[in-house]
Amino acid sequence: MTPQTATRLALRTTVIAASVLALAACQSARFGGGGPRPAVAASPGIVTATPLEPGIAAPTGVVESQPLAPPPLDGQIVATDQIVSDVPSSPQVAAIPAPTQAAPRASRTTFVGTWRASEPGGGSCRVTLSSTPSLDLYRASSSGCQNEDLSRVSAWDLRGDQVYLYRQGGAVAARLGASPGAMSGALSRSGAPVALSR
């Protein structure tokens, strides 16, 4: 056998062996073939390759597309707002208002002093609220009041935003919604309106 014939024979054997290996790889379990195939005996001097493991298939999915806007005609100017109209805008952030200063809470000292009381009958008199403690309340007095409840006021207290006037003996004479410059409410026994102002 000539050297050229031997080279051709080796080349043919290599091509056949590579084809057999390729077929064995294609008939793996992934493509419906049986289990592992028996190894093919290689001719002396030929290197055989191990069949490759099946790989991960590429994902298949539906590709969606949208038509593009037609290009502008020659000489036509496209407004910039039309170009960016399809671009999603960033969310608008609302302006946060500056915190408002809370009104100072009224204290008992806010109401200490002399007030002019408008009586239910149309007259007026004076009611003085003191800062001097009287048991668990504070002292109060009145002068010139015709109304029996107002004329007997002897104590007062602030509860929340309401001023309570008490008669001698501890009964509530009047309950008034209070602000630093004015108070208004009703007498407890008659329900008649009463107002105090500076």
N, C-alpha and C positions, 0 to 999 in steps of 0.2 A: 504494500500500500504506500502510495506516494505521500509526501508531507502535505500536499494540497488536498488530497482526498481525506486525510485524517483531520485536517482543519475544518473541512466542510462537514464531516460527520459529527464532529464535536459541536459545531455551530447549530446543526439541526437538532441534536440531542438537547442542547440548552434551550432552544426555542420551544421544543415540545414540553420539556419539563416546566418551563415558565407558564405555558398555556395551561397545563394540568393544574398547577398551583393556583392560577387565577380562577379557574373553574371551581376548584375546591373552596376557595374563599367566597365565591358568589353563592354557593349552595349552602350557606350557613343557616342556622335556625331563624335568623331575622328575615330571610327571604323565602321561607317556607321549606327549606331543605331539611333533611333529617338531622341527626346529631352529628358529632364530629366525624369527618371522613378519615379513612385509613391513610397513613402516610404513603407517599409514592416513593418507590425505591429509586434512588438517584444513581446515575452512572458514575463510575469512578472519575474523580477530578471535577465533578460538577457540584456546586454549592446549592443546597436546597434552602428555601425560605419557609419560615413558619407562617401558617395562614393568619391573616390579620383579624382581630376582633371587630365585630360590627361597631360602627360609630353612631353618634347621636344624629338623628335626622334633622335637617334644617326645618325651622318652624314654617308652617304654611298658614297663611291667613289672607283675608280679603284686604286689598289695598284700595282705599277710597281716595278719590280725587275730586277737585272742584274746578270748573272752567275758569280760566284767567280772564280778566277784563280785556276788552279789545284794545289794541295799541292806539295811541292818539294819531290822528291824521297829520300829514305834513303841515307844519306851521301852526298846529293847534296846541295851545298851552293847557296843561293839566293843572288844576288847582291842587295845592298841597294837601288840603283837607280831604280830597277824593283819594289821594294816594294812601293816606294813613287811616281811612275810614274803616278798613277791615282789620286793623291792628287793635287787639283788645287794649282798652285803656286801663291804666292803673287805678285801683280803687281810690276814691276821694276820701281824704281824712277830714272829718268835721273839726272845726275850730273848737277848742275846749275853752269855755268861758272861765274867766278868772274867778277864783272863789270869792263869794261875797262875804263881807264882814258881818257876822251875826250881831244882832242888836244886843247890847249888854243886858243881862238879866237884872230885873228890878230887885232891889233888896229893901229891907224894912226901912233903912235910913232914907231911901228915896221918898218915902211917904210921911216922914216925921215933919210936923209943923202944923200950922193952922190952915184949915180949908173952909171955904164958903159953901154951905149946904143949901141946895134948893129944896124946900119942903113941898110935900104933896099939895098943900092948900095954896101955894103960890108965894109964900113968904120965903125968907132966907134967914139963916143963922150961922153960927160958927161952931166948927168941930175941930178940936185940937188933938192930934195924935202925938204921943210922947214916946221917947226911946227908953223910958224908965220901966223896968220889968215889974209885972204884977202877977205873981205866981208863974204860970206858964204862958201868960199873955203880956201885953204892954198897956200902960195906962193911957186913958183917953178921957176927954171932957167935952162938954158942949156948953154954949151960952146963947141965950135968946131964942131957943128953939121952941115952937108952939106944939110940934108933934110930940106925943108922949114917948114914943120909942127913941127919937133923937135926943130928947131932953134928958133921958136916963142913960145915955151912953157913958160907960166907965172903963172900957177896955177895947183893945183891937188886936188883930193879928193878920199877917200876910201868909196866904197858902197858895202857892203857885203864882198865878196872876190875878188872884182875887183877894180883896181886903174884906175881912169880917169885922163888923162892929158889934160889941156885946153890951147888953144892959146890965145893971146891977143885979146880981144873982146868977150871972153866967149864961143867960139866954141870948141867942143871936138876935140882934136888933135889925141888922141889914147885911146883905151880901152884895159887894160891888166889884164889877170888873175894873181892874186898875191899870192905869198907865201913869207915867211920871207927872203928867200935868192935869189929869182928870180922872174921875171915877164915876161910874153910873151903875145902878142896879135897882133893887127893890127892897122895901121893908119886909121883914119876915112875917109879921102877923097880918098886916093888911094887904101886902102885895103891891102897895102904892109905889110908884117910881120915885127914886131919889137920886140926886147927882151932887157930887162934890167937885169943886174946882179951886184952883189957886187964886 
